[in-house]
Amino acid sequence: MGFFGIKSKNRYLGVDIGTSNLKIVELNRWKGGVNLSTYGAIDLADDVIRSDSPAVREKICKSLKRIVKESGAKGSRAIASLPGFSVFTTILNLPRMEEEELASAVKWESKRYIPFPIEEIILDWEVITPKSPQKNQKVEALKPQEGIEVFLTAVPKNIVKRYGDIFKKASLELVGLEPEAMALARVLVDAQKEGAMIVDIGATATEICIIEDGFPKLNLSIDMGGNALTRVIAHSLQVSFERAEQFKKDFGVSREKMGGEIPRAIKPVIDVIVEKIRHCLNLFYNRGGSQVSQIILSGGSAKLPEFTSYLSLFLDNKIVVADPWNKIIIPQELKKVLDELGPTFDVAVGLALRELLP
């Protein structure tokens, strides 16, 4: 059931439909703060989100209705995440112009970058200004000599319709869709600080994004995640996938457990992820990006024992584990549990925060 029995219109569900599970977080604004109302998760078949069959839609809908009911969520307004493979984002650099001209300029310029026919997509964009990434930023607020950076999002119309149908059938009002990277930026990175990288290691994919001025400035997706780590452990130790998964959770990458076999087994997978991280950093710096102060680990593998210290062997940046609850008032009796679950719920928390932060 929900933790706060508050009747409030300022109540939103963040719904993260991932590659292997569905997670929800309900937040509400009360007494000047944002409170955790409830949360929940339910397993899905691996990569179900990539399918658009009627059977899969029905499964997601039933799972969504079930977790909303079981968690005791009271609200019906929801914001959902768009996985990296289904959305296109980029930064447009434009000259300063009148606000009424900007919409036409963005649409015209987007044709050069978006890999879909323009009539088949829905465009959304926000102006980015240095150190003030506020929604609906007025172009007139820019200094005369400054150009305009625009954060552009493009989503195929059929995907928007798919999500709309699922949520409608689940009796929820879908008030927003946004890229996972935006939700992660909102909940994990202070917009007024220097750049940060988020490495979100899901079950079947890893999303890498660099956040600057509160917006994702560079994104990269790898079709390799926590399941790949489990598979190489299973192969190395000659055990089942299920047992390897338990070894991974219990021992992490400790060199003192299992004779150090786990860190040796996963090194080929880690090498790929580290190479992509370095590639993103180099590309970002070559484009004139600010110093990336830290790498934030997110997703189901972020809390593996000794994982941060293991990655530190290969990377010079400070590495920390995501804490999505630092902007949320949570029941103290659940703090230990929520701290452990934290990195797996960061997208859902970031989504629910979208309509509740100033």
C-alpha positions as CSV (number, residue, x, y, z in Angstrom):
1,M,0.0,0.0,0.0
2,G,1.0,3.6,-0.3
3,F,3.1,5.2,2.5
4,F,1.5,8.6,2.6
5,G,-2.3,8.7,2.6
6,I,-2.4,12.2,1.2
7,K,-5.1,13.3,-1.2
8,S,-3.2,15.6,-3.6
9,K,-3.6,16.7,-7.1
10,N,0.2,17.0,-7.2
11,R,0.6,13.2,-7.6
12,Y,2.4,11.5,-10.5
13,L,3.5,8.0,-11.5
14,G,6.8,7.5,-13.2
15,V,6.7,4.3,-15.3
16,D,9.9,2.7,-16.5
17,I,9.2,-0.1,-19.0
18,G,12.6,-1.7,-19.3
19,T,14.0,-4.5,-21.3
20,S,13.4,-7.1,-18.5
21,N,11.0,-5.5,-16.0
22,L,8.5,-2.7,-15.4
23,K,9.0,-0.3,-12.5
24,I,6.8,2.4,-11.1
25,V,7.3,5.2,-8.6
26,E,4.5,7.4,-7.3
27,L,5.5,10.8,-5.9
28,N,3.4,13.6,-4.5
29,R,4.1,17.2,-3.4
30,W,3.1,17.9,0.2
31,K,4.2,20.5,2.7
32,G,6.8,21.9,0.4
33,G,8.6,18.7,-0.3
34,V,8.3,15.8,-2.7
35,N,7.3,12.6,-1.0
36,L,7.5,9.0,-2.0
37,S,4.0,7.6,-2.1
38,T,4.7,4.1,-3.3
39,Y,6.8,2.0,-5.6
40,G,6.8,-1.4,-7.3
41,A,8.3,-3.6,-9.9
42,I,7.3,-6.7,-12.0
43,D,9.4,-8.9,-14.3
44,L,8.8,-9.0,-18.0
45,A,10.2,-11.3,-20.7
46,D,13.7,-10.1,-21.9
47,D,13.5,-7.4,-24.6
48,V,9.7,-7.5,-24.6
49,I,9.7,-3.7,-25.1
50,R,11.2,-4.1,-28.6
51,S,8.1,-6.0,-29.8
52,D,5.0,-4.3,-31.0
53,S,2.7,-7.4,-31.3
54,P,-0.8,-7.2,-29.8
55,A,0.1,-10.0,-27.4
56,V,3.0,-8.0,-26.0
57,R,0.9,-4.9,-25.7
58,E,-1.6,-6.9,-23.7
59,K,1.1,-8.3,-21.5
60,I,2.6,-4.9,-20.7
61,C,-0.9,-3.5,-20.1
62,K,-1.8,-6.3,-17.7
63,S,1.6,-6.0,-15.9
64,L,1.1,-2.3,-15.5
65,K,-2.4,-2.6,-14.1
66,R,-1.2,-5.3,-11.7
67,I,1.7,-3.4,-10.3
68,V,-0.3,-0.2,-9.9
69,K,-2.9,-2.2,-7.9
70,E,-0.4,-4.2,-5.8
71,S,1.6,-1.1,-5.0
72,G,-1.5,0.8,-3.8
73,A,-0.8,3.8,-6.1
74,K,-3.6,6.3,-5.9
75,G,-2.9,8.6,-8.8
76,S,-3.7,8.1,-12.5
77,R,-1.4,10.6,-14.2
78,A,1.7,9.0,-15.5
79,I,5.0,9.9,-17.3
80,A,6.7,7.0,-19.1
81,S,10.2,6.5,-20.4
82,L,11.3,6.0,-24.0
83,P,14.1,3.5,-24.3
84,G,17.2,4.7,-26.2
85,F,16.6,2.5,-29.2
86,S,13.2,4.1,-29.9
87,V,14.0,7.8,-29.6
88,F,16.5,10.1,-31.4
89,T,18.0,13.1,-29.6
90,T,20.6,15.6,-30.7
91,I,21.8,19.1,-30.0
92,L,21.2,21.7,-32.7
93,N,23.4,24.8,-32.8
94,L,21.5,27.7,-34.3
95,P,22.0,31.5,-34.6
96,R,20.0,33.7,-32.3
97,M,16.6,34.5,-33.9
98,E,13.1,35.7,-32.9
99,E,11.1,33.1,-31.0
100,E,8.4,32.8,-33.6
101,E,11.1,31.9,-36.2
102,L,12.7,29.3,-34.0
103,A,10.1,26.6,-34.5
104,S,10.4,26.7,-38.3
105,A,14.2,26.7,-38.0
106,V,14.2,23.7,-35.7
107,K,11.9,21.7,-38.0
108,W,14.0,22.5,-41.0
109,E,17.4,21.8,-39.4
110,S,16.1,18.6,-37.9
111,K,15.7,17.1,-41.4
112,R,19.5,17.0,-41.6
113,Y,19.9,14.8,-38.6
114,I,16.9,12.7,-37.9
115,P,17.0,9.2,-39.6
116,F,13.2,9.1,-40.1
117,P,10.8,10.8,-42.6
118,I,9.7,14.0,-40.9
119,E,6.0,13.2,-41.5
120,E,6.4,10.0,-39.4
121,I,7.8,11.5,-36.3
122,I,6.8,13.9,-33.4
123,L,9.3,16.6,-32.6
124,D,9.9,18.2,-29.2
125,W,12.6,20.7,-28.3
126,E,13.9,22.9,-25.6
127,V,16.3,25.8,-25.8
128,I,19.5,25.3,-23.7
129,T,21.3,28.3,-22.3
130,P,24.5,28.1,-20.3
131,K,23.9,27.0,-16.7
132,S,20.1,27.8,-16.9
133,P,18.4,24.8,-18.5
134,Q,14.9,25.9,-17.7
135,K,11.8,24.6,-19.5
136,N,10.4,27.0,-22.0
137,Q,13.4,29.3,-21.8
138,K,12.7,32.5,-23.6
139,V,15.1,33.2,-26.5
140,E,15.1,36.9,-25.6
141,A,16.9,36.0,-22.4
142,L,20.0,35.2,-24.4
143,K,22.7,37.8,-24.8
144,P,22.9,39.3,-28.3
145,Q,26.2,37.7,-29.2
146,E,25.2,34.2,-28.1
147,G,23.9,31.5,-30.4
148,I,21.2,29.0,-29.4
149,E,21.6,25.4,-28.4
150,V,18.5,23.4,-28.9
151,F,17.9,19.9,-27.3
152,L,15.9,18.1,-30.0
153,T,13.9,14.9,-29.4
154,A,12.2,12.9,-32.2
155,V,9.9,9.9,-31.6
156,P,8.2,7.8,-34.3
157,K,4.4,8.4,-34.2
158,N,3.7,4.7,-34.1
159,I,5.7,4.4,-30.8
160,V,3.8,7.3,-29.3
161,K,0.5,5.7,-30.3
162,R,1.6,2.3,-28.9
163,Y,2.3,3.8,-25.5
164,G,-0.9,5.8,-25.6
165,D,-2.9,2.7,-26.3
166,I,-1.2,0.7,-23.5
167,F,-1.8,3.4,-20.8
168,K,-5.3,4.1,-21.9
169,K,-6.2,0.5,-21.6
170,A,-4.6,0.4,-18.2
171,S,-6.9,3.3,-17.1
172,L,-4.0,5.7,-16.7
173,E,-3.6,9.2,-18.2
174,L,-0.3,9.4,-20.0
175,V,0.7,13.1,-19.6
176,G,4.2,12.7,-20.9
177,L,6.8,10.6,-22.6
178,E,10.5,11.4,-22.4
179,P,13.9,9.7,-23.1
180,E,15.4,7.8,-20.2
181,A,18.4,10.1,-20.4
182,M,16.3,13.1,-19.5
183,A,14.8,11.3,-16.5
184,L,18.3,10.3,-15.3
185,A,19.6,13.8,-15.7
186,R,16.8,15.3,-13.7
187,V,17.2,12.9,-10.7
188,L,21.0,12.3,-10.6
189,V,22.8,15.4,-11.8
190,D,22.8,18.9,-10.3
191,A,22.2,21.2,-13.3
192,Q,24.5,23.9,-11.8
193,K,27.5,21.6,-11.5
194,E,30.1,20.6,-14.2
195,G,29.4,17.7,-16.6
196,A,28.7,14.2,-15.4
197,M,28.4,10.9,-17.2
198,I,25.7,8.4,-16.4
199,V,26.3,4.7,-17.2
200,D,23.0,2.9,-16.9
201,I,23.6,-0.9,-17.1
202,G,20.3,-2.6,-17.7
203,A,19.6,-6.3,-18.3
204,T,20.3,-6.4,-22.0
205,A,21.6,-2.9,-22.8
206,T,23.9,-0.2,-21.4
207,E,23.0,3.5,-22.0
208,I,25.9,6.0,-21.7
209,C,25.1,9.7,-21.6
210,I,27.0,12.8,-20.7
211,I,25.0,15.5,-18.9
212,E,25.9,19.2,-19.1
213,D,23.7,22.2,-18.1
214,G,21.0,19.7,-17.1
215,F,20.6,18.1,-20.6
216,P,22.1,15.0,-22.3
217,K,24.7,16.3,-24.6
218,L,26.0,13.0,-25.9
219,N,24.3,9.6,-25.9
220,L,25.5,6.1,-26.8
221,S,23.8,2.7,-26.5
222,I,25.5,-0.7,-26.2
223,D,23.6,-4.0,-26.8
224,M,25.3,-5.5,-23.7
225,G,24.2,-5.3,-20.1
226,G,23.9,-7.3,-16.9
227,N,22.8,-10.5,-18.6
228,A,26.1,-10.5,-20.6
229,L,28.0,-10.4,-17.3
230,T,26.0,-13.3,-16.0
231,R,26.5,-15.4,-19.2
232,V,30.3,-15.1,-19.1
233,I,30.3,-16.0,-15.4
234,A,28.1,-19.1,-16.2
235,H,30.4,-20.1,-19.0
236,S,33.5,-19.6,-17.0
237,L,32.3,-21.5,-13.9
238,Q,30.3,-24.1,-15.9
239,V,27.1,-23.3,-13.9
240,S,23.5,-22.4,-14.9
241,F,22.5,-18.9,-15.7
242,E,20.4,-18.7,-12.6
243,R,23.3,-19.8,-10.3
244,A,25.7,-17.4,-12.1
245,E,23.3,-14.6,-11.5
246,Q,23.2,-15.4,-7.8
247,F,27.1,-15.5,-7.7
248,K,27.2,-12.1,-9.4
249,K,24.8,-10.6,-6.8
250,D,26.5,-12.2,-3.8
251,F,30.1,-11.8,-4.7
252,G,30.2,-9.0,-7.3
253,V,33.7,-8.6,-8.7
254,S,35.6,-9.4,-5.5
255,R,39.0,-10.8,-6.2
256,E,38.9,-12.6,-2.9
257,K,35.8,-14.7,-3.7
258,M,35.5,-17.7,-6.0
259,G,39.3,-17.5,-6.5
260,G,39.0,-14.3,-8.4
261,E,37.2,-16.1,-11.2
262,I,34.4,-13.6,-11.6
263,P,36.4,-10.5,-12.4
264,R,38.5,-12.6,-14.8
265,A,35.4,-13.9,-16.5
266,I,33.7,-10.5,-16.9
267,K,36.7,-8.6,-18.1
268,P,35.9,-9.0,-21.8
269,V,32.5,-7.4,-21.3
270,I,33.8,-4.7,-19.0
271,D,36.5,-3.9,-21.6
272,V,33.8,-3.2,-24.2
273,I,31.9,-0.9,-21.8
274,V,35.1,0.9,-20.7
275,E,36.1,1.4,-24.3
276,K,32.7,3.0,-25.1
277,I,33.0,5.2,-22.0
278,R,36.4,6.5,-23.1
279,H,35.1,7.0,-26.6
280,C,32.2,9.2,-25.3
281,L,34.5,11.2,-23.1
282,N,37.0,11.9,-25.9
283,L,34.2,12.8,-28.3
284,F,32.6,15.1,-25.7
285,Y,35.9,16.9,-25.0
286,N,36.8,17.2,-28.7
287,R,33.5,19.1,-29.1
288,G,34.4,21.6,-26.4
289,G,32.5,20.0,-23.5
290,S,33.2,20.8,-19.9
291,Q,35.2,18.6,-17.5
292,V,33.2,15.4,-16.6
293,S,33.5,15.4,-12.8
294,Q,32.2,12.0,-12.1
295,I,30.7,8.8,-13.6
296,I,27.4,7.8,-12.0
297,L,26.6,4.1,-12.2
298,S,22.9,3.3,-12.6
299,G,20.8,0.2,-13.3
300,G,20.7,-3.3,-11.9
301,S,24.4,-3.9,-11.9
302,A,25.4,-0.7,-10.3
303,K,25.3,-2.1,-6.7
304,L,27.3,-5.2,-7.4
305,P,29.9,-5.7,-4.6
306,E,33.2,-3.9,-5.4
307,F,32.0,-2.9,-8.8
308,T,32.9,0.8,-8.5
309,S,36.5,0.0,-7.3
310,Y,36.8,-2.5,-10.1
311,L,35.9,0.0,-12.8
312,S,38.3,2.5,-11.1
313,L,41.1,0.2,-12.2
314,F,40.4,1.2,-15.8
315,L,39.0,4.8,-15.6
316,D,40.5,7.9,-14.0
317,N,37.2,9.6,-13.3
318,K,35.5,9.5,-9.8
319,I,32.9,6.7,-9.9
320,V,29.8,6.7,-7.7
321,V,26.6,4.7,-7.4
322,A,23.3,6.5,-8.3
323,D,21.1,7.7,-5.5
324,P,17.7,8.7,-6.8
325,W,16.2,9.3,-3.4
326,N,18.3,12.4,-2.5
327,K,15.6,14.8,-3.6
328,I,12.7,12.7,-2.1
329,I,11.3,12.5,1.4
330,I,11.1,8.8,2.1
331,P,9.9,6.8,5.1
332,Q,13.0,6.3,7.4
333,E,12.0,2.7,8.1
334,L,12.5,1.9,4.4
335,K,15.7,3.8,3.9
336,K,17.9,0.7,4.0
337,V,15.8,-1.1,1.5
338,L,15.4,1.9,-0.8
339,D,19.1,2.6,-0.7
340,E,19.8,-0.9,-2.0
341,L,17.1,-0.7,-4.7
342,G,18.0,2.9,-5.6
343,P,20.0,2.5,-8.9
344,T,17.2,0.3,-10.4
345,F,14.5,2.9,-9.8
346,D,16.3,6.1,-10.9
347,V,14.5,6.3,-14.3
348,A,11.1,5.9,-12.6
349,V,11.9,8.5,-10.0
350,G,13.2,11.0,-12.6
351,L,10.0,10.6,-14.6
352,A,7.7,11.1,-11.6
353,L,9.7,14.2,-10.7
354,R,9.2,15.9,-14.0
355,E,5.9,17.6,-13.1
356,L,6.8,18.2,-9.4
357,L,10.1,20.1,-9.5
358,P,10.1,23.9,-10.0
